[in-house]
């Protein structure tokens, strides 16, 4: 079984139909869309049969499932990320305005307070999403692959079940 096949098995078992997602070659991540989400996986992950490849595949699929089953949290996360990005753009804009003598101190203070408030929420949501994806991925490997023993060894080595967060998004 390779990464692509494992992804298909998980999605099928979880009742996610093929018209709901598309598996594509790309940097490992999920591009969400309510009608047709895309799971991007590197070629070596799609074709790889090793434990690490299967873990990455299962992890990315798990992100999709996290959000399918927890749509409210996903939307909140999306809004927070959007706010964060917007605040950063305005911080940058304010630096440009500084050179034109139009710098606003009150806006800068407001944006900084906003960023200070949003950052821990965003980091918390990000960590939760990654942790939940790892937990799901580990369960799927135990359930569907023949790498159970390798997984047990790997988890023992890392002394935690957070395997992929440490590897980032590969
Ligand atoms: Zn992830």
Boltz pocket constraint, residues with backbone or C-beta under 6 A from the ligand:
constraints:
  - pocket:
      binder: B
      contacts: [[A, 59], [A, 63], [A, 129], [A, 130], [A, 133], [A, 168], [A, 169]]
      max_distance: 6.0
